[in-house]
Each structure stands twice: as C-alpha cells, then as structure tokens.
Amino acid sequence: MRLSTRLRSSCVFGTALTVLGACSKGSAYTDSAQGTLAPAAPAPRDTTAATTAAAAAPGRDSARRMVPRKHGPLPPRAANALSEADVQDVIDVINGVDAQLSNPAVQKASNPQVKRFANELARTHRQRVTDRPVPVDNPSAAALVAPLRALQTEAANRLGSLASGSAFDHAYVDALVSTHERALAVLDSVAARATDGDLPAVVSQMRTQVTQHLDEARALQRRLP
C-alpha cells in the first residue's frame, strides 16, 4: 500500500503531530492493484470501559433509589378503597346519629345520669353535624352506613313517641348501645379500606371515641332501675 499524493503531501509539510494525526485518521488509501481510492476500515471500538460502567450502574432511576425512603412507596389503591372524603362522610354519619338521638334526650330524660350523658353527647357532636342527613356520595360507603341509618331512624321514631319518664330513659340508652355497636362494625369495615396517608389514624381516633361512649352507655344501662 502507498499513501496517496494528497495525504503524503500533508504528512511531509505538516508538523510531526499533524503527521501522526493525519496518518492515523487517513480517510483513504491507494489500492496498488486497482489504483483507486477505497475507504479505510474503521478502527475497532473498545467497549470494555462502557460495558464495565453499564454493569456497575444501578439502573435508570438510581438517583431516586439512592435516596432512602422514609415511609416507603404507597401501595396501589385497591379497587374498593375509600378516599378521604368517603371516610369523612362515614364519620359525619356516626356523629349525626348521636346528635339526632341525644338532642331530644336533653329535654326529655328524667334520670339525672341519663340527662348528663345526653348533654355530653349532644355537646360533643352538635358542632360537627347539621340537622339534615349527611349525604354519602360513594355507593360503597353508603352501603356501609345504611344499617346504622336504619337503626337511627327506628330509634328516633320510638323516642319521639315517648313522653318524659323511665320508659324514655330506657329506650334512649338502649338506642345508644345498639347504634354504637353498629358504628364500631362500620368503622372496622372502613379501617380495612382506608389505608392511604393519615386515614388509619383518623379512623382509629373515631373508633376510640365510639368505644368509650359504648362502654358508658352499657354501664348506664346496667344501673338504670
């Protein structure tokens, strides 16, 4: 093989660095057999370093995975999961039951302990609900509270038909026991489906309050003459 005239000229008159660069990058050569220019074969690419670096790289999202997660990723929401609004609707319904049953008992209860308890429940729940039924938009959440609302309607009708006296006191306390037992069952169902963010803590706090009121209602039920 012979260097072409153009390439040989550049090697003679260039500096030593230029000669080395030009000769090493020579883009053509003279084929002694054909006398024509043919492209030079590209130098083989050394992929060892790139392969080693790729093997050592942790992955496309390594920048995120290198930062330790404090709480870990949230799991995908289940198909029957309840949102924050759904949970608040359920809690409002439970508050509404206590308010609706206790407001008339404040006036009609004759036993001092029953009247005290009615005042406590009315005061606790009065500011959290309105006189209108709480709307529950999610059909699944509405189905959870439907039995509780049925108990509420039945108890309210009975209390409304009774005059002040011992019969009213017993009916009111019995209604508190049955509705709070149902409310606990509702909250247990909600807890299994409200797992995002602080919803478990919200449900747990409400369950603690309902349990406390149920214990007091049962104790009052045993003490009534």
MARBA-3410 file (N, C-alpha, C, O; in Angstrom, 1 decimal):
225
0.8,-1.2,0.0,0.0,0.0,0.0,0.9,1.2,0.0,1.9,1.3,0.7 ~ 0.4,2.3,-0.8,1.2,3.6,-0.8,0.2,4.7,-0.4,-0.9,4.7,-0.8 ~ 0.8,5.7,0.3,0.0,6.9,0.7,-0.4,7.6,-0.6,0.4,7.7,-1.5 ~ -1.6,8.1,-0.7,-2.0,8.9,-1.8,-1.2,10.2,-1.9,-0.6,10.6,-0.9 ~ -1.1,10.9,-3.0,-0.4,12.1,-3.2,-0.8,13.2,-2.2,0.0,13.8,-1.6
-2.2,13.4,-2.1,-2.7,14.4,-1.2,-2.3,14.1,0.3,-1.9,15.0,1.0 ~ -2.4,12.9,0.7,-2.2,12.5,2.0,-0.7,12.6,2.3,-0.3,13.0,3.4 ~ 0.2,12.1,1.3,1.6,12.1,1.6,2.1,13.6,1.7,3.0,13.8,2.4 ~ 1.5,14.5,0.9,1.9,15.9,1.0,1.6,16.5,2.3,2.5,17.2,2.9 ~ 0.5,16.1,2.9,0.1,16.7,4.2,1.0,16.2,5.3,1.3,16.8,6.2
1.5,14.9,5.1,2.4,14.3,6.1,3.8,14.9,6.1,4.4,15.0,7.1 ~ 4.2,15.4,4.8,5.6,15.9,4.7,5.7,17.3,5.3,6.6,17.6,6.0 ~ 4.7,18.1,4.9,4.8,19.6,5.2,4.1,19.9,6.5,4.3,21.0,7.0 ~ 3.4,19.0,7.1,2.8,19.3,8.4,3.8,19.0,9.6,4.8,18.5,9.3 ~ 3.4,19.4,10.8,4.2,19.2,11.9,4.1,17.7,12.2,3.3,17.0,11.7
5.0,17.3,13.2,5.1,15.8,13.5,3.7,15.4,14.1,3.3,14.3,13.8 ~ 3.1,16.3,14.9,1.8,16.0,15.5,0.7,15.9,14.4,-0.1,15.0,14.5 ~ 0.8,16.8,13.4,-0.2,16.8,12.3,0.0,15.5,11.5,-1.0,14.9,11.1 ~ 1.3,15.1,11.3,1.5,13.9,10.5,0.9,12.7,11.2,0.3,11.9,10.6 ~ 1.2,12.6,12.5,0.7,11.5,13.2,-0.9,11.5,13.2,-1.5,10.4,13.0
-1.5,12.6,13.4,-2.9,12.7,13.4,-3.5,12.4,12.0,-4.5,11.7,11.9 ~ -2.9,13.0,10.9,-3.4,12.7,9.6,-3.2,11.3,9.2,-4.1,10.7,8.6 ~ -2.1,10.7,9.5,-1.8,9.4,9.1,-2.7,8.4,9.8,-3.2,7.4,9.3 ~ -2.9,8.7,11.1,-3.8,7.8,11.9,-5.2,7.9,11.5,-6.0,6.9,11.6 ~ -5.6,9.1,11.0,-7.0,9.3,10.6,-7.2,9.2,9.1,-8.3,9.4,8.7
-6.2,8.8,8.4,-6.3,8.7,6.9,-7.6,8.1,6.4,-7.9,7.0,6.7 ~ -8.4,8.9,5.7,-9.7,8.5,5.3,-9.7,7.7,4.0,-10.8,7.2,3.7 ~ -8.5,7.7,3.3,-8.5,6.9,2.0,-7.1,6.4,1.8,-6.1,6.9,2.4 ~ -7.0,5.4,1.0,-5.6,4.9,0.6,-5.7,4.5,-0.9,-6.8,4.3,-1.4 ~ -4.5,4.3,-1.5,-4.4,3.9,-2.9,-4.3,2.4,-3.0,-3.3,1.9,-2.4
-5.2,1.8,-3.6,-5.1,0.4,-3.8,-4.1,0.1,-4.9,-4.4,0.5,-6.1 ~ -3.0,-0.5,-4.6,-1.9,-0.7,-5.6,-2.4,-1.6,-6.8,-1.8,-1.5,-7.9 ~ -3.4,-2.4,-6.5,-3.8,-3.3,-7.6,-4.8,-2.6,-8.5,-4.7,-2.7,-9.7 ~ -5.7,-1.7,-8.0,-6.7,-1.1,-8.8,-6.4,0.4,-9.1,-6.9,0.9,-10.1 ~ -5.5,1.0,-8.2,-5.2,2.4,-8.4,-6.4,3.3,-8.1,-6.4,4.5,-8.5
-7.3,2.9,-7.3,-8.5,3.7,-6.9,-8.5,3.9,-5.4,-7.8,3.2,-4.6 ~ -9.2,4.9,-5.0,-9.4,5.2,-3.6,-10.4,4.3,-3.0,-11.5,4.1,-3.6 ~ -10.2,3.7,-1.8,-11.1,2.9,-1.1,-11.2,3.4,0.4,-10.2,3.8,0.9 ~ -12.4,3.3,1.0,-12.5,3.8,2.4,-11.7,2.9,3.3,-11.6,1.7,3.1 ~ -11.0,3.6,4.3,-10.2,2.8,5.2,-11.2,2.1,6.2,-12.2,2.7,6.6
-10.8,1.0,6.7,-11.6,0.2,7.6,-11.6,0.9,9.0,-10.5,1.3,9.5 ~ -12.8,1.2,9.6,-12.8,1.9,10.9,-12.1,1.1,12.0,-12.1,-0.2,12.0 ~ -11.4,1.8,12.9,-10.7,1.1,14.0,-11.7,0.5,14.9,-12.8,1.0,15.2 ~ -11.4,-0.7,15.4,-12.4,-1.4,16.3,-12.6,-0.6,17.5,-11.6,0.0,18.1 ~ -13.9,-0.5,18.0,-14.2,0.3,19.2,-14.0,-0.5,20.4,-14.5,-1.7,20.6
-13.3,0.1,21.4,-13.1,-0.6,22.7,-14.3,-0.3,23.6,-14.5,0.8,24.0 ~ -15.1,-1.4,23.8,-16.3,-1.2,24.6,-16.1,-1.7,26.0,-17.1,-1.8,26.8 ~ -14.9,-2.1,26.4,-14.7,-2.7,27.7,-15.1,-1.7,28.8,-15.8,-2.1,29.7 ~ -14.6,-0.4,28.7,-14.9,0.5,29.7,-16.4,0.8,29.8,-17.0,0.9,30.9 ~ -17.1,0.9,28.6,-18.5,1.2,28.6,-19.3,0.0,29.2,-20.3,0.3,30.0
-18.9,-1.2,28.9,-19.6,-2.4,29.4,-19.5,-2.4,30.9,-20.4,-2.7,31.7 ~ -18.2,-2.2,31.4,-18.0,-2.2,32.9,-18.8,-1.1,33.6,-19.4,-1.4,34.7 ~ -18.9,0.1,33.0,-19.7,1.1,33.6,-21.2,0.8,33.6,-21.8,1.1,34.6 ~ -21.7,0.2,32.5,-23.1,-0.1,32.5,-23.4,-1.2,33.5,-24.5,-1.2,34.1 ~ -22.5,-2.1,33.7,-22.8,-3.2,34.7,-22.8,-2.7,36.1,-23.5,-3.2,37.0
-22.0,-1.6,36.3,-21.9,-1.1,37.7,-23.1,-0.1,38.0,-23.4,0.1,39.1 ~ -23.7,0.5,36.9,-24.8,1.4,37.1,-26.0,0.7,37.7,-26.4,-0.4,37.3 ~ -26.6,1.3,38.8,-27.7,0.6,39.5,-29.0,0.6,38.7,-29.9,-0.2,39.0 ~ -29.2,1.5,37.7,-30.5,1.5,37.0,-30.9,2.9,36.6,-30.2,3.9,37.0 ~ -32.0,3.0,35.8,-32.4,4.2,35.3,-32.8,5.2,36.3,-32.6,6.4,36.2
-33.5,4.7,37.4,-33.9,5.6,38.5,-33.0,5.5,39.7,-33.5,5.6,40.8 ~ -31.7,5.3,39.4,-30.8,5.2,40.5,-30.7,6.4,41.4,-30.5,6.3,42.6 ~ -30.9,7.6,40.8,-30.8,8.8,41.6,-31.9,8.9,42.7,-31.7,9.3,43.8 ~ -33.1,8.3,42.3,-34.1,8.3,43.3,-33.9,7.1,44.3,-34.2,7.3,45.5 ~ -33.5,6.0,43.8,-33.3,4.9,44.7,-32.2,5.0,45.7,-32.1,4.3,46.7
-31.2,5.9,45.4,-30.1,6.1,46.3,-30.5,6.9,47.5,-29.9,6.9,48.5 ~ -31.7,7.7,47.3,-32.2,8.5,48.5,-33.0,7.5,49.3,-34.0,7.0,48.8 ~ -32.7,7.3,50.6,-33.5,6.4,51.4,-34.9,6.9,51.6,-35.1,8.1,51.9 ~ -35.9,6.1,51.4,-37.3,6.4,51.6,-37.6,6.4,53.1,-37.3,5.4,53.8 ~ -38.3,7.4,53.5,-38.7,7.4,55.0,-39.8,6.5,55.3,-39.8,5.8,56.3
-40.8,6.5,54.4,-42.0,5.7,54.7,-42.2,4.6,53.7,-43.1,3.7,53.8 ~ -41.4,4.5,52.6,-41.6,3.5,51.6,-42.7,4.0,50.6,-43.5,4.9,50.9 ~ -42.8,3.4,49.4,-43.8,3.8,48.5,-45.2,3.3,48.9,-45.3,2.3,49.5 ~ -46.2,4.2,48.6,-47.5,3.8,48.9,-48.0,2.7,47.9,-47.7,2.7,46.8 ~ -48.7,1.7,48.5,-49.2,0.6,47.6,-50.3,1.1,46.7,-50.9,2.1,47.0
-50.5,0.5,45.5,-51.6,0.9,44.7,-52.9,0.9,45.4,-53.1,-0.1,46.2 ~ -53.8,1.8,45.2,-55.1,1.8,45.9,-55.9,0.7,45.4,-56.0,0.4,44.2 ~ -56.5,0.0,46.3,-57.4,-1.2,46.0,-58.6,-0.7,45.3,-59.0,0.5,45.4 ~ -59.3,-1.6,44.5,-60.4,-1.2,43.8,-61.6,-0.7,44.7,-62.4,0.2,44.3 ~ -61.6,-1.3,45.9,-62.7,-0.9,46.8,-62.3,0.0,48.0,-62.9,0.1,49.0
-61.1,0.7,47.7,-60.6,1.6,48.8,-61.5,2.8,48.9,-62.2,3.2,48.0 ~ -61.4,3.4,50.1,-62.2,4.6,50.4,-61.3,5.8,50.5,-60.2,5.7,51.0 ~ -61.8,6.9,49.9,-61.0,8.1,49.9,-61.2,8.9,51.2,-61.9,8.5,52.1 ~ -60.4,10.0,51.3,-60.6,10.8,52.5,-62.0,11.4,52.6,-62.5,11.4,53.7 ~ -62.6,11.8,51.5,-63.9,12.3,51.5,-64.9,11.2,52.0,-65.9,11.5,52.7
-64.7,10.0,51.5,-65.6,8.9,51.9,-65.5,8.7,53.4,-66.6,8.5,54.0 ~ -64.3,8.6,53.9,-64.2,8.4,55.4,-64.8,9.5,56.2,-65.4,9.2,57.2 ~ -64.7,10.8,55.7,-65.3,11.9,56.4,-66.8,11.8,56.4,-67.4,12.1,57.4 ~ -67.3,11.3,55.3,-68.8,11.1,55.2,-69.3,10.1,56.2,-70.3,10.3,56.9 ~ -68.5,9.0,56.3,-68.9,8.0,57.3,-68.9,8.5,58.7,-69.8,8.2,59.5
-67.8,9.2,59.0,-67.7,9.8,60.4,-68.8,10.8,60.7,-69.3,10.9,61.8 ~ -69.1,11.6,59.7,-70.2,12.6,59.9,-71.5,11.8,60.1,-72.4,12.3,60.9 ~ -71.8,10.7,59.5,-73.0,10.0,59.7,-73.0,9.5,61.1,-74.1,9.6,61.8 ~ -71.9,9.0,61.6,-71.8,8.5,63.0,-72.1,9.6,64.0,-72.8,9.5,65.0 ~ -71.5,10.8,63.8,-71.7,11.9,64.6,-73.2,12.3,64.5,-73.8,12.7,65.6
-73.8,12.3,63.4,-75.2,12.6,63.2,-76.1,11.8,64.0,-77.2,12.2,64.5 ~ -75.8,10.5,64.1,-76.7,9.6,64.8,-76.7,10.0,66.3,-77.8,10.1,66.9 ~ -75.6,10.2,66.9,-75.5,10.6,68.3,-76.2,11.9,68.5,-77.0,12.1,69.5 ~ -76.0,12.9,67.6,-76.7,14.2,67.7,-78.2,14.1,67.6,-78.9,14.7,68.4 ~ -78.7,13.3,66.7,-80.1,13.2,66.5,-80.8,12.6,67.7,-81.9,13.0,68.1
-80.2,11.5,68.2,-80.8,10.8,69.3,-80.6,11.6,70.7,-81.5,11.5,71.5 ~ -79.6,12.3,70.8,-79.3,13.0,72.1,-79.9,14.3,72.3,-80.3,14.7,73.4 ~ -80.2,15.0,71.2,-80.8,16.4,71.3,-82.1,16.3,72.0,-82.4,17.1,72.9 ~ -83.1,15.4,71.6,-84.3,15.4,72.4,-84.2,14.8,73.8,-85.0,15.2,74.7 ~ -83.2,13.9,74.0,-83.0,13.4,75.3,-82.5,14.4,76.3,-82.8,14.3,77.5
-81.9,15.5,75.8,-81.5,16.6,76.7,-82.7,17.2,77.4,-82.7,17.5,78.6 ~ -83.9,17.2,76.7,-85.1,17.8,77.2,-86.0,16.7,78.0,-86.6,17.0,78.9 ~ -86.0,15.5,77.4,-87.0,14.5,77.9,-86.4,13.5,78.9,-87.2,12.8,79.6 ~ -85.1,13.4,79.1,-84.6,12.4,80.0,-84.9,12.8,81.4,-84.8,14.0,81.8 ~ -85.3,11.8,82.2,-85.7,12.1,83.6,-84.7,11.7,84.6,-84.5,12.3,85.7
-83.9,10.7,84.3,-82.8,10.2,85.2,-81.7,11.2,85.1,-81.2,11.5,84.0 ~ -81.1,11.7,86.2,-80.0,12.6,86.2,-78.8,12.1,85.4,-78.2,12.9,84.7 ~ -78.5,10.8,85.5,-77.3,10.3,84.8,-77.6,10.2,83.3,-76.7,10.5,82.5 ~ -78.8,9.8,83.0,-79.1,9.8,81.5,-79.1,11.2,80.9,-78.6,11.4,79.8 ~ -79.6,12.1,81.7,-79.6,13.5,81.2,-78.2,14.1,81.0,-77.9,14.7,80.1
-77.4,13.7,82.0,-75.9,14.2,81.9,-75.3,13.6,80.7,-74.6,14.3,80.0 ~ -75.5,12.3,80.4,-74.9,11.6,79.3,-75.4,12.2,78.0,-74.7,12.4,77.0 ~ -76.7,12.5,77.9,-77.3,13.1,76.7,-76.7,14.4,76.5,-76.5,14.8,75.3 ~ -76.5,15.2,77.5,-75.9,16.6,77.3,-74.5,16.4,76.8,-74.1,17.2,76.0 ~ -73.8,15.5,77.3,-72.4,15.3,76.9,-72.3,14.9,75.4,-71.5,15.5,74.7
-73.1,14.0,75.0,-73.1,13.5,73.6,-73.6,14.7,72.7,-73.0,14.9,71.6 ~ -74.6,15.4,73.1,-75.2,16.5,72.3,-74.1,17.6,72.1,-73.9,18.1,71.0 ~ -73.4,17.9,73.2,-72.4,18.9,73.1,-71.2,18.5,72.3,-70.6,19.3,71.5 ~ -70.8,17.2,72.3,-69.7,16.7,71.6,-70.0,16.7,70.1,-69.1,17.0,69.3 ~ -71.2,16.4,69.7,-71.5,16.2,68.3,-72.3,17.3,67.6,-72.4,17.3,66.4
-72.8,18.2,68.4,-73.7,19.2,67.8,-72.9,20.1,66.8,-73.5,20.4,65.8 ~ -71.7,20.4,67.1,-71.0,21.3,66.2,-70.4,20.6,65.0,-69.8,21.2,64.1 ~ -70.5,19.3,64.9,-69.9,18.6,63.8,-70.9,18.2,62.7,-70.5,17.8,61.6 ~ -72.2,18.3,63.0,-73.2,17.9,62.0,-74.3,19.0,61.9,-74.3,19.9,62.7 ~ -75.1,18.8,60.9,-76.3,19.6,60.7,-77.5,18.8,61.0,-77.4,17.6,61.2
-78.7,19.5,60.9,-79.9,18.8,61.1,-80.3,17.9,60.0,-81.1,17.0,60.1 ~ -79.7,18.2,58.8,-80.0,17.4,57.6,-79.2,16.1,57.6,-78.1,16.1,58.1 ~ -79.7,15.1,56.9,-78.9,13.8,56.8,-77.7,14.1,56.0,-77.7,14.8,55.1 ~ -76.6,13.5,56.5,-75.3,13.6,55.8,-75.3,12.9,54.5,-75.5,11.7,54.5 ~ -75.1,13.6,53.3,-75.0,12.8,52.1,-73.8,12.0,52.0,-72.7,12.5,52.3
-73.9,10.8,51.4,-72.7,9.9,51.2,-72.7,9.6,49.7,-73.6,8.8,49.2 ~ -71.7,10.2,49.0,-71.7,10.1,47.5,-71.3,8.7,47.1,-71.8,8.2,46.1 ~ -70.3,8.1,47.7,-69.8,6.8,47.3,-70.8,5.7,47.6,-71.1,5.5,48.8 ~ -71.3,5.0,46.6,-72.3,3.9,46.9,-71.7,2.9,47.9,-72.5,2.3,48.7 ~ -70.5,2.6,47.8,-69.9,1.6,48.7,-69.9,2.1,50.1,-70.3,1.3,51.0
-69.6,3.3,50.4,-69.6,3.9,51.7,-71.0,4.0,52.2,-71.3,3.8,53.4 ~ -71.9,4.4,51.3,-73.4,4.5,51.7,-73.9,3.1,52.1,-74.7,3.1,53.0 ~ -73.5,2.1,51.5,-73.9,0.7,51.9,-73.4,0.4,53.3,-74.1,-0.4,54.0 ~ -72.2,0.8,53.6,-71.7,0.5,54.9,-72.5,1.2,56.0,-72.7,0.6,57.1 ~ -73.0,2.4,55.8,-73.7,3.1,56.9,-75.2,2.9,56.8,-75.9,3.4,57.7
-75.7,2.2,55.8,-77.1,2.0,55.7,-77.8,1.4,56.9,-78.8,1.8,57.4 ~ -77.2,0.3,57.4,-77.8,-0.4,58.6,-77.8,0.6,59.8,-78.7,0.6,60.6 ~ -76.8,1.4,59.9,-76.7,2.3,61.1,-77.8,3.4,60.9,-78.4,3.8,61.9 ~ -78.0,3.8,59.7,-79.0,4.8,59.5,-80.4,4.2,59.7,-81.3,4.9,60.2 ~ -80.6,3.0,59.4,-81.9,2.3,59.7,-82.1,2.3,61.2,-83.3,2.5,61.6
-81.1,1.9,62.0,-81.2,1.9,63.4,-81.5,3.3,64.0,-82.4,3.5,64.9 ~ -80.9,4.3,63.4,-81.1,5.7,63.8,-82.6,6.1,63.6,-83.2,6.7,64.5 ~ -83.1,5.8,62.4,-84.5,6.2,62.1,-85.5,5.5,63.0,-86.4,6.1,63.5 ~ -85.3,4.2,63.3,-86.1,3.4,64.1,-86.1,4.0,65.6,-87.2,4.2,66.2 ~ -84.9,4.2,66.1,-84.8,4.7,67.4,-85.4,6.1,67.6,-86.0,6.4,68.6
-85.2,7.0,66.6,-85.7,8.4,66.6,-87.2,8.4,66.6,-87.8,9.1,67.4 ~ -87.8,7.5,65.8,-89.3,7.4,65.8,-89.8,6.9,67.2,-90.8,7.4,67.7 ~ -89.1,5.9,67.8,-89.6,5.4,69.1,-89.4,6.5,70.2,-90.3,6.7,71.0 ~ -88.3,7.2,70.2,-88.1,8.2,71.2,-89.1,9.4,71.0,-89.5,10.0,72.0 ~ -89.4,9.7,69.8,-90.4,10.7,69.5,-91.8,10.4,70.0,-92.6,11.3,70.3
-92.1,9.1,70.1,-93.4,8.7,70.5,-93.5,8.6,72.0,-94.6,8.4,72.6 ~ -92.4,8.7,72.8,-92.5,8.5,74.2,-92.4,9.8,75.0,-91.7,10.8,74.5 ~ -93.1,9.9,76.1,-93.1,11.1,76.9,-91.9,10.9,77.9,-91.3,9.8,78.0 ~ -91.6,12.0,78.5,-90.5,12.0,79.5,-90.8,11.0,80.6,-92.0,11.0,81.1 ~ -89.8,10.3,81.0,-90.0,9.3,82.1,-89.1,8.1,82.0,-88.2,8.1,81.2
-89.3,7.1,82.8,-88.5,5.9,82.8,-88.4,5.2,81.5,-87.4,4.7,81.1 ~ -89.6,5.1,80.8,-89.6,4.4,79.6,-88.7,5.1,78.5,-88.0,4.4,77.7 ~ -88.8,6.4,78.5,-87.9,7.1,77.6,-86.4,6.9,77.9,-85.6,6.7,77.0 ~ -86.1,7.0,79.2,-84.7,6.8,79.6,-84.2,5.4,79.1,-83.1,5.4,78.6 ~ -84.9,4.4,79.3,-84.5,3.1,78.9,-84.4,3.0,77.4,-83.4,2.4,76.9
-85.4,3.5,76.7,-85.3,3.5,75.2,-84.2,4.2,74.7,-83.5,3.8,73.7 ~ -83.8,5.4,75.3,-82.7,6.2,74.8,-81.4,5.4,75.0,-80.6,5.4,74.1 ~ -81.2,4.9,76.2,-79.9,4.2,76.5,-79.8,3.0,75.6,-78.7,2.6,75.1 ~ -80.9,2.2,75.5,-80.9,1.0,74.6,-80.5,1.4,73.2,-79.7,0.7,72.5 ~ -81.0,2.5,72.7,-80.7,3.0,71.3,-79.2,3.4,71.2,-78.6,3.1,70.2
-78.7,4.0,72.3,-77.2,4.3,72.2,-76.4,3.1,72.2,-75.4,3.0,71.4 ~ -76.7,2.0,72.9,-76.0,0.8,72.9,-76.0,0.2,71.5,-75.0,-0.2,70.9 ~ -77.2,0.1,70.9,-77.3,-0.6,69.6,-76.6,0.2,68.5,-76.0,-0.4,67.6 ~ -76.8,1.5,68.5,-76.2,2.3,67.4,-74.7,2.4,67.5,-74.0,2.4,66.5 ~ -74.2,2.4,68.8,-72.7,2.5,68.9,-72.1,1.1,68.6,-70.9,1.1,68.1
-72.8,0.0,68.9,-72.3,-1.3,68.4,-72.2,-1.3,66.9,-71.2,-1.9,66.3 ~ -73.2,-0.8,66.3,-73.2,-0.8,64.8,-72.2,0.1,64.3,-71.5,-0.2,63.3 ~ -72.0,1.3,64.9,-70.9,2.2,64.5,-69.5,1.6,64.5,-68.7,1.8,63.7 ~ -69.3,0.8,65.5,-68.0,0.1,65.6,-67.8,-0.9,64.5,-66.7,-1.0,63.9 ~ -68.8,-1.6,64.1,-68.8,-2.5,63.0,-68.5,-1.8,61.7,-67.7,-2.2,60.8
-69.1,-0.6,61.5,-68.9,0.2,60.4,-67.4,0.7,60.3,-66.8,0.6,59.3 ~ -66.9,1.2,61.4,-65.5,1.7,61.5,-64.5,0.6,61.2,-63.5,0.8,60.6 ~ -64.8,-0.6,61.6,-63.9,-1.8,61.4,-63.9,-2.1,59.9,-62.8,-2.4,59.3 ~ -65.0,-2.0,59.2,-65.1,-2.2,57.8,-64.3,-1.0,57.0,-63.6,-1.3,56.1 ~ -64.5,0.2,57.5,-63.8,1.3,56.9,-62.3,1.2,57.1,-61.5,1.5,56.2
-61.9,0.7,58.3,-60.4,0.7,58.5,-59.7,-0.2,57.6,-58.6,0.0,57.2 ~ -60.4,-1.3,57.1,-59.7,-2.2,56.2,-59.6,-1.6,54.8,-58.9,-2.2,54.0 ~ -60.3,-0.6,54.5,-60.4,0.0,53.2,-59.9,1.4,53.1,-59.9,2.1,52.0 ~ -59.4,2.0,54.2,-58.9,3.4,54.3,-57.5,3.3,54.7,-57.2,3.5,55.9 ~ -56.6,3.1,53.8,-55.2,2.8,54.2,-54.2,3.9,53.7,-53.0,3.8,54.0
-54.7,5.0,53.0,-53.8,6.0,52.5,-53.6,7.1,53.5,-54.4,7.4,54.3 ~ -52.3,7.6,53.5,-52.0,8.7,54.4,-52.3,8.6,55.8,-52.0,7.6,56.4 ~ -53.0,9.6,56.4,-53.3,9.5,57.8,-54.7,9.0,58.1,-55.2,9.1,59.2 ~ -55.4,8.4,57.1,-56.7,7.9,57.2,-56.8,6.8,58.3,-57.8,6.8,59.1 ~ -55.8,5.9,58.4,-55.9,4.9,59.5,-56.0,5.6,60.9,-56.7,5.1,61.8
-55.2,6.6,61.1,-55.2,7.3,62.4,-56.5,8.0,62.6,-57.0,8.0,63.8 ~ -57.1,8.6,61.6,-58.4,9.2,61.7,-59.5,8.2,62.2,-60.3,8.5,63.1 ~ -59.5,7.1,61.5,-60.5,6.1,61.8,-60.3,5.5,63.2,-61.2,5.3,63.9 ~ -59.0,5.3,63.6,-58.7,4.8,64.9,-59.1,5.7,66.0,-59.6,5.3,67.0 ~ -58.9,7.0,65.8,-59.3,8.0,66.8,-60.8,8.0,67.0,-61.3,8.1,68.1
-61.6,7.9,65.8,-63.0,7.9,65.9,-63.5,6.6,66.6,-64.4,6.6,67.4 ~ -62.8,5.5,66.3,-63.2,4.2,67.0,-63.0,4.3,68.5,-63.8,3.8,69.2 ~ -61.9,4.9,68.9,-61.7,5.1,70.4,-62.8,5.9,71.0,-63.3,5.5,72.1 ~ -63.3,6.9,70.4,-64.3,7.7,71.0,-65.6,6.9,71.0,-66.4,7.0,72.0 ~ -66.0,6.2,69.9,-67.2,5.4,69.9,-67.2,4.3,71.0,-68.2,4.0,71.6
-66.0,3.7,71.1,-65.9,2.6,72.1,-66.1,3.2,73.5,-66.7,2.5,74.4 ~ -65.6,4.4,73.8,-65.7,5.0,75.1,-67.2,5.3,75.4,-67.7,5.0,76.5 ~ -67.9,5.8,74.4,-69.3,6.1,74.6,-70.1,4.8,74.7,-71.1,4.8,75.5 ~ -69.8,3.8,74.0,-70.5,2.5,74.1,-70.3,1.9,75.6,-71.2,1.4,76.1 ~ -69.1,2.0,76.1,-68.8,1.5,77.4,-69.7,2.2,78.5,-70.2,1.6,79.4
-69.7,3.6,78.3,-70.5,4.4,79.2,-72.0,4.0,79.1,-72.7,4.0,80.1 ~ -72.5,3.8,77.9,-73.9,3.5,77.7,-74.3,2.1,78.3,-75.3,2.0,78.9 ~ -73.4,1.2,78.1,-73.6,-0.1,78.7,-73.6,-0.1,80.2,-74.5,-0.7,80.9 ~ -72.7,0.7,80.8,-72.7,0.8,82.2,-74.0,1.5,82.7,-74.5,1.2,83.8 ~ -74.4,2.5,82.0,-75.6,3.2,82.4,-76.8,2.3,82.2,-77.8,2.4,83.0
-76.8,1.5,81.2,-77.9,0.5,81.0,-78.1,-0.4,82.2,-79.2,-0.8,82.6 ~ -76.9,-0.8,82.8,-77.0,-1.7,83.9,-77.4,-1.0,85.2,-78.0,-1.7,86.1 ~ -77.2,0.3,85.3,-77.5,1.0,86.5,-79.0,1.5,86.6,-79.5,1.8,87.6 ~ -79.6,1.5,85.4,-81.0,2.1,85.4,-82.0,1.2,86.2,-81.9,-0.1,86.0 ~ -82.8,1.8,87.0,-83.8,0.9,87.7,-84.9,0.4,86.8,-85.8,-0.3,87.3
END
